[in-house]
Amino acid sequence: MIEVRDLSKSFDGKEVLKGISTVFEDGKTNLIIGQSGSGKTVLMKNLVGLLDPTSGQVLYDGRDFVGMTKDEKVHMRREMGMIFQSAALFDSLTVLENVMFPLDMFSAMNLREREKRAMDCLARVNLVGAESKFPGEISGGMQKRVAIARAIVMNPKYLFCDEPNSGLDPKTSLVIDDLLHGITREYQMTTIINTHDMNSVMGIGENIVFIYEGHKEWQGQSGDIMESKNQRLTDFIFASSLQKKMREAVLANGIRI
């Protein structure tokens, strides 16, 4: 479990996160939603240590990440997996080598053990047969699946995903959602996803945190959204759904936007 206590973050005197307190639950897909500029990306960066909060705490199973030494944070990050918006694969490495990269850096496994572990993860994301290809030779959806395999290869306790469906068509997005949800349940991880995708919110959102102008505006499950009386949440859901439908309609007519 990840607990956030009164977390604030300011840049040049401007407060971006305003005393956020929340809990991200074990074995569930926890989603952070909110419009652009709401602070959700800054929140995730504080959770993983890419930014240091101005005040507040981030507790990993009771361990205060903010108060850790540099060496303790390095050790802690070995329990984390990260999927970036762009997949962030190494173009010069094969699919197998990309997945093996964290093992090469941090594990004590020998080469055969590292290769087997990486292949097991590729099998989990249905990419057996693609291991010798380079990222430029596979589709965007396959690249995201490689990124998922790499993120879970160290068997992390915590998985962070920044807009994992960005740039993907609706069908491929559902595949990625199903993978993330299934892996979360299978490995009992604490998974946190930043997303604008309303299909993700309604499909796999077991614990949803809605950020508005730097503070936590609402928290609940996907089934609670439609019954919520929070007008800001309702406006966000409606605007996001309408924008998605308009984009899909335009693309269906062969027009790029």
VMD Tcl script that draws the C-alpha trace (Angstrom):
set ca {
  {0.00 0.00 0.00}
  {1.16 3.52 -0.79}
  {-0.11 6.25 1.51}
  {0.24 9.95 0.68}
  {-0.03 12.35 3.61}
  {-0.60 16.08 3.11}
  {1.70 16.20 0.06}
  {2.51 19.64 -1.36}
  {4.84 20.73 -4.14}
  {5.74 24.25 -5.23}
  {7.80 25.59 -8.11}
  {9.20 29.12 -7.78}
  {6.62 29.94 -5.16}
  {3.68 28.53 -7.14}
  {1.90 25.70 -5.36}
  {1.14 22.86 -7.81}
  {0.15 20.16 -5.32}
  {-1.93 21.37 -2.40}
  {-1.95 19.06 0.59}
  {-2.97 15.82 -1.13}
  {-3.76 12.87 1.13}
  {-4.82 9.53 -0.34}
  {-4.17 5.78 -0.32}
  {-3.28 3.58 -3.30}
  {-4.38 0.03 -2.58}
  {-2.51 -3.27 -2.97}
  {-3.59 -5.66 -5.70}
  {-5.67 -3.01 -7.46}
  {-5.41 -0.71 -10.45}
  {-5.30 2.75 -8.94}
  {-5.97 5.53 -11.44}
  {-5.05 9.20 -11.21}
  {-7.24 11.33 -13.48}
  {-7.58 15.04 -14.13}
  {-7.31 17.60 -16.88}
  {-3.95 18.77 -18.23}
  {-2.19 20.97 -15.70}
  {-4.12 19.55 -12.74}
  {-0.97 18.20 -11.11}
  {-1.38 14.46 -11.64}
  {1.98 14.03 -13.42}
  {3.73 16.07 -10.71}
  {2.05 13.80 -8.15}
  {3.38 10.66 -9.83}
  {6.89 12.14 -10.09}
  {6.80 12.81 -6.35}
  {5.68 9.24 -5.70}
  {8.66 7.73 -7.56}
  {11.24 10.25 -6.40}
  {11.79 12.14 -9.65}
  {10.72 15.21 -7.68}
  {11.01 15.96 -3.98}
  {7.88 17.32 -2.31}
  {7.91 20.69 -0.61}
  {6.19 19.06 2.36}
  {4.31 15.89 3.24}
  {5.02 12.17 3.23}
  {4.91 9.22 0.83}
  {4.74 5.94 2.72}
  {5.47 2.60 1.06}
  {4.02 -0.03 3.38}
  {4.79 2.33 6.25}
  {8.27 3.31 5.02}
  {8.74 7.05 4.57}
  {10.21 7.43 1.07}
  {10.67 11.19 1.38}
  {12.83 10.84 4.48}
  {15.09 8.11 3.07}
  {18.76 8.64 2.31}
  {19.94 8.58 -1.32}
  {21.17 4.99 -0.99}
  {17.91 3.91 0.64}
  {15.93 5.45 -2.22}
  {18.08 3.64 -4.79}
  {17.34 0.36 -3.01}
  {13.64 1.24 -2.77}
  {13.40 1.92 -6.50}
  {14.32 -1.70 -7.17}
  {10.83 -2.50 -5.90}
  {9.29 -0.19 -8.51}
  {8.47 -0.76 -12.17}
  {7.82 2.19 -14.51}
  {6.06 2.40 -17.87}
  {6.64 5.71 -19.62}
  {4.22 7.41 -21.99}
  {6.52 6.91 -25.00}
  {7.52 3.33 -24.00}
  {11.13 4.66 -23.81}
  {12.75 1.60 -25.36}
  {16.38 1.56 -26.44}
  {16.36 1.64 -30.25}
  {19.77 -0.05 -30.51}
  {18.73 -3.04 -28.38}
  {16.52 -5.93 -29.39}
  {13.20 -6.57 -27.68}
  {14.82 -9.24 -25.51}
  {17.76 -7.00 -24.63}
  {15.37 -4.17 -23.68}
  {13.50 -6.44 -21.27}
  {16.76 -7.82 -19.88}
  {18.18 -4.35 -19.24}
  {17.03 -3.99 -15.59}
  {18.29 -7.50 -14.85}
  {21.67 -6.67 -16.40}
  {21.87 -3.58 -14.20}
  {20.51 -4.78 -10.87}
  {20.23 -8.57 -10.61}
  {22.77 -11.21 -9.61}
  {21.40 -13.70 -12.17}
  {23.70 -15.28 -14.72}
  {23.07 -14.74 -18.44}
  {20.94 -17.86 -18.90}
  {18.77 -16.97 -15.91}
  {18.33 -13.39 -17.14}
  {17.34 -14.56 -20.62}
  {14.82 -17.04 -19.19}
  {13.27 -14.43 -16.90}
  {12.99 -11.94 -19.77}
  {11.43 -14.55 -22.06}
  {8.91 -15.48 -19.35}
  {7.86 -11.82 -19.16}
  {7.61 -11.57 -22.95}
  {5.40 -14.66 -22.91}
  {3.21 -12.98 -20.28}
  {2.55 -10.06 -22.65}
  {2.12 -12.38 -25.69}
  {5.31 -11.37 -27.50}
  {7.10 -14.69 -27.92}
  {8.64 -14.60 -31.39}
  {9.40 -10.88 -31.31}
  {12.44 -11.11 -29.04}
  {15.02 -10.63 -31.81}
  {13.30 -7.62 -33.38}
  {14.26 -4.01 -32.74}
  {11.74 -1.42 -31.46}
  {11.59 0.25 -34.88}
  {10.41 -3.02 -36.41}
  {7.31 -3.46 -34.23}
  {4.05 -1.55 -33.78}
  {3.32 1.03 -31.11}
  {1.09 -1.40 -29.26}
  {3.83 -4.04 -29.26}
  {6.30 -1.46 -27.98}
  {4.00 -0.75 -25.04}
  {3.83 -4.47 -24.31}
  {7.63 -4.65 -24.36}
  {7.66 -1.75 -21.89}
  {5.26 -3.68 -19.64}
  {7.47 -6.78 -19.80}
  {10.52 -4.69 -18.90}
  {8.64 -3.03 -16.03}
  {7.70 -6.36 -14.42}
  {10.93 -8.25 -15.09}
  {12.30 -7.41 -11.61}
  {9.00 -8.57 -10.07}
  {8.21 -5.15 -8.56}
  {5.82 -4.52 -5.69}
  {4.76 -1.20 -7.18}
  {4.02 -0.45 -10.85}
  {3.70 3.10 -12.19}
  {2.25 3.83 -15.64}
  {2.24 7.27 -17.24}
  {-0.48 7.46 -19.93}
  {0.11 3.85 -21.11}
  {-2.58 4.14 -23.83}
  {-1.27 7.38 -25.32}
  {-1.15 7.20 -29.12}
  {-2.89 3.82 -29.33}
  {-6.12 2.94 -31.12}
  {-9.12 1.92 -28.97}
  {-8.70 -1.83 -29.60}
  {-5.01 -1.83 -28.67}
  {-5.77 0.34 -25.64}
  {-8.13 -2.34 -24.35}
  {-5.38 -4.95 -24.77}
  {-3.00 -2.83 -22.70}
  {-5.68 -2.24 -20.05}
  {-6.40 -5.96 -19.79}
  {-2.69 -6.73 -19.47}
  {-2.11 -4.18 -16.74}
  {-5.20 -5.24 -14.83}
  {-4.36 -8.94 -15.14}
  {-0.73 -8.47 -14.11}
  {-1.78 -6.37 -11.12}
  {-4.06 -9.13 -9.88}
  {-1.62 -11.92 -10.72}
  {1.35 -10.39 -8.90}
  {-0.70 -8.53 -6.24}
  {1.09 -5.29 -7.08}
  {0.13 -1.75 -6.21}
  {-0.42 -0.30 -9.69}
  {-0.84 3.43 -10.26}
  {-1.86 4.74 -13.69}
  {-2.07 8.32 -14.95}
  {-4.68 8.39 -17.71}
  {-7.12 10.45 -19.75}
  {-8.72 7.34 -21.27}
  {-12.30 7.00 -20.08}
  {-12.42 3.38 -21.23}
  {-9.61 2.72 -18.75}
  {-11.40 4.63 -16.02}
  {-14.65 2.71 -16.42}
  {-13.05 -0.62 -17.33}
  {-10.23 -1.13 -14.83}
  {-10.55 1.76 -12.36}
  {-10.77 0.03 -9.00}
  {-9.56 3.03 -7.03}
  {-9.75 6.40 -8.78}
  {-8.26 9.68 -7.58}
  {-9.49 12.82 -9.36}
  {-7.07 15.75 -9.11}
  {-8.34 19.28 -9.71}
  {-6.06 22.32 -9.63}
  {-3.56 20.58 -7.39}
  {-5.82 19.07 -4.77}
  {-7.73 15.80 -4.44}
  {-11.24 16.64 -5.54}
  {-12.78 13.14 -5.41}
  {-11.89 9.50 -4.80}
  {-13.87 6.33 -5.42}
  {-14.48 3.35 -7.70}
  {-15.57 3.40 -11.33}
  {-19.07 2.35 -10.31}
  {-19.35 5.45 -8.13}
  {-18.54 7.96 -10.88}
  {-21.92 8.15 -12.55}
  {-23.65 8.61 -9.22}
  {-21.25 11.28 -8.02}
  {-22.69 14.70 -7.19}
  {-19.29 16.33 -7.72}
  {-19.85 18.78 -10.59}
  {-16.16 19.14 -11.42}
  {-15.82 15.38 -11.80}
  {-18.99 15.25 -13.94}
  {-17.70 18.04 -16.18}
  {-14.34 16.30 -16.58}
  {-15.89 12.91 -17.42}
  {-18.30 14.45 -19.93}
  {-15.62 16.56 -21.64}
  {-13.17 13.64 -21.81}
  {-15.78 11.24 -23.22}
  {-16.99 13.78 -25.80}
  {-13.44 14.55 -26.92}
  {-12.68 10.83 -27.32}
  {-15.84 10.22 -29.37}
  {-15.12 13.21 -31.62}
  {-11.56 12.03 -32.23}
  {-12.68 8.49 -33.06}
  {-15.36 9.81 -35.44}
  {-12.86 12.05 -37.24}
  {-10.30 9.25 -37.56}
  {-12.97 6.89 -38.85}
  {-13.53 9.30 -41.73}
  {-9.86 9.29 -42.61}
  {-9.06 12.78 -41.28}
  {-6.04 13.28 -39.06}
  {-6.19 15.70 -36.17}
}
mol new
graphics top color blue
foreach p $ca { graphics top sphere $p radius 0.5 }
foreach p [lrange $ca 0 end-1] q [lrange $ca 1 end] { graphics top cylinder $p $q radius 0.2 }
display resetview
